[in-house]
Amino acid sequence: MPTTIYIVLIILSALFLLYCIFIMPRLFNRADRMPFAGYYYAHRGFHNNESDAPENSIPAFLKAVEKGYGIELDVQLTKDEKVVVFHDGDLNRVCKTDAPVNSKTYAELCELTLCSSKEHIPLFEDVLKAVDGKVPLIVEIKMVDSNTRVCELANELLLKYKGIYCVESFHPAAVRWFGKHRPELLRGQLSSNFAKDDGKTESFGKFMVHFLLSDLMCRPDFIAYCCDYPNNFSFMLTKLFGALPVAWTVKTPEVLKKVKNKYKLFIFEGFSPDEEEN
């Protein structure tokens, strides 16, 4: 009987070790995270979709700069491979057009407006010019499949940019691409409990990202985890391994207070966190 217990314990220990190997962030030669400290990050800019500064618009980014907030934004490709700043994979919610973003050329996208404003979907290079290094950027790479072309083209623009920035993505292949081609860059894996978010059964890929098992292929520097699930075991364990914990998306002062001791950086929208502290 004792022998059986020892064998079980050895197997369980081996499985736990394997699990730890899978979820480990980058352990050595880590990127500098200090330039990103001390900022709250305005989700898609300091925006209001009922105003003249809707999400991921240049006015929203300029408002964030004016208030001294860092900025989180999203980049993806058009049909003619222009890097644009836009969150959703389709144009329904924001532009009231039933089509994927990547089915339109940039010229076609310029015919559309954002929400109730007169603003248009901006080019990433124009956003970089507008921000001009005044505040740090968290650049989310949007990928619909494993094609990393958006990483290549976004990186070409970022290499010319003189400001402080890091990258993140839900897609581990994007995080891995930047790890290979820009090892000096701070990189983050986005994650959440997708089953609870969507009310659907998670695919294998989402399951791997949910529990951060995909870290094996990309070894991120930070984990940007949905602020609704700060007690996910994998997320908590990666913090012990030194991964920088980033919260998304904090939408009220009450939530910020609730998760303040669970994360180090905070992506927010809908309120002014520094005003709440004063």
N, C-alpha and C positions, 0 to 999 in steps of 0.2 A: 504493500500500500504506500509506504513512504516513497519508494522508487517511482511509482506512478505520479505522485504529487510533484516530485522533483522534475520529472519529464514535462509535465504540464506547465510548471513554472518556467522552465527553460524555453519552451515553445512560446509562451505568452511574452516572456522577456524579449525573445528574438523578434516577435511580431511588433512589439512596441518600439524596439530599436529601428526596425524597418520603417515603421510609421514616422518616426522622428526624422529619419533620413529623407523621406519624401517631403515633409513639410518645412524643412530647414530653409531659412532665407540665406542670402549671401553672408558667409561668415568671415571671409578674408578680403582685404583690399576694398573695403566698403567705400562708397561714394560719400562725399561730405554732405551732411544733412543740416549743418548749422545755419547756412544761409536761409533756410526755409523756416527756422524757428521764429517765434514771436509774431506770426501773422495768422489771422483768420483768412480763409479762402472763400471768396464769393462764388457760389455755384453758378456757372454760366454767366458770370459777371454779376454786378449788383443790379439785378433786373426786376422788372414788374411787367408782366405780359399784358397788362391793361394800360400801359403807358407808352411813351415814345422811346423807352429803353427796354425792349423785350430781351428774353434770354439769348445769349450768344450773339448779341449785337454790339457794334462798336460803341454806341452810347452807354450800354450797360458796363462795358469794360472800362470806359473812361470814368464812369461814376465810381467804380471800385477803386481805380487809381486815385481819384480825388479824395476818397475816404481812407486811403492807406491800406486797403485790403489786398491780399494776394488774390489771384484769379485761377479758378478751375474752368477749363473749356474743353470742347470736344472737336476732333478733326476727323474728316473722312474724305473720300474721293468722289468726284463727279464722273460722269460718263467719259469726259475728255481729260480725265486725270488731273483736274485742278484740286488742290487741297483747300477745302472749305471748312468753316467752323459751324457745325450743326450737330445736334445731339441725336435725334431720332433717325432710324434707318429709312423711314418714309416721311412724306411731307404732309400727311393728313392733319396732325394735331396743330402744328404751328403755321402751316401755309395753306391749309384747306384745299389740298391737292392730292388726289389719290394716285400716288406714284412713289417708287423708291427714289432716294436721293441719287443713287448711282445710275439711274436710268435717264438722267437729265444732264445736258451740258451746262457749263457754268453760265453761258449766255441765256439759256432757258431758265435757269434758277433766278437770274437777275430780273425776270419778269414777275417774280413772286415777291410778296411782302411778308414780314414776320408778324404774326398775331394781328393786332388791330393798329399797328404802326405803319409808317412809310419806309421802315428799314428793310434792307435786303440781306440775304445770306452773305456774310463777308468771306473774302479770301483769307486764308491763314496769314499770308504775308502782309496783308493790310492790317490785320489785328496786331501782329508783331510790331509793325511800324507805329501804330497808335499807342500801344503800351510802352514801347521804347525803353524797356528795362527798368521802369520805375517801381515795379513790384514783382515778386516771384510768380511764376506760372506753374500750374499743374496741368499738363497736356494729356488728355485722355485720347488714346488711339482707338478709333472705332473700326472693327474688322468684322465683316459678315461671314468670312470663311478663313482659311489658313493662308490666303494670298497676302503677302507682306508688302505689297507695292506702296501702300499708304505709309508704311514705316520709312521706306526709302525716300519718298518725296517730301514727307514732313521733316525728316532729318536734314535734307538738303537746305531747307529753309532755316531750321534751328541752328545749323552750323554757322550761318551768317549773323545770327542774332547775338547781341552782346549782353543781354539780360540773364537773370537767373531763372532756370527752369528745370523741371523733372518730367518724367513721363509715367503714365500708368495705363492699364488696359484690363478689361475682363478676359481678353484672349491671351493665354499664356504664350502663344507664338509671337505676339507683338513684344511682350516683355523680354522674351528670349532673344528676339532680333536685336533689340537695343543692348542687351547684355553682350552680345557677340560683337556688334559694330561700334558701340559707344560704352565700353566698360567703365569709363570714368563717370558716367551719368547716373544720377539717382533714379531708380526704377521701382515701380510699385505694381502689385497684383491687386486688382479690384475684386471684391467678393461679397457674397451675401448668402442668406438662406433662400435660395431661388424657389423652393417648393412653397414656402410660406408667402413669398412675394407674389408669385404667379397663381397660386392655388392649383398647381399642376405637378405631376410627377417629374422629378428632375431627370434630364438626360444624363448619360454617363459623363459627358464633358462637364456639365454643370455640377454634377455630384463631385467630380474631382476638384473643381474650383471652389465649390462651397466649403469643402473640408481642407482646402489648400494642399491637396495631394499633388496638384499640378506644379507646385513650387520646385519639384524635382527637375523639371525641364527648363525653368527660367531663373531660379534663385533670386527672387526680388529683394530689394533693400527695405521696402515698406509694404505693409498690408493695409489697403484702404477698404475697411469693412463697414457694412451697413450699420449705422448707429443703433438700429433696433435690436441687434444681436451681439452685444459686446461680450457675452459669456460663452460664445462658441469655443469649444475646447481647443480646436486646432489654432484658432486665432490667439487665444491666451497663451498657448504653448510657443507660438512663434515669437511672441513678445519676450519670453524667457530666453530665446535664442538671439535676441537683439534686433528683431525687426521693428521698425518704426511704426506704431499704430496710428492710422489716420481714420477719422470718422467721416462718413458721408450718410445722408445729407441731413444736417441738423436744421430743423425748421422752426423751432421755438426756443425761447430762453429757458423754458422748463426742461426740455430735453438736453440742452447744453449743460445745465447744472447736474443733471442726472448722470451724464456720461463723462463729465470733465475729468474724472480720475481714471478713466478706462483708456483714453487716447491721448496723444501728444499734439496732433494737428487736427484742425476741424474745418470741414467744408460745410458751408451754411447757405441758407437762403431764407428770405421772407422777414428778416429782422436785422438789426444792427448789433452784433454781439458785444462790441466794445462799449456801446452806449448802455447796454444792460449791466456791464461791470462797474460803470461809473455812478 
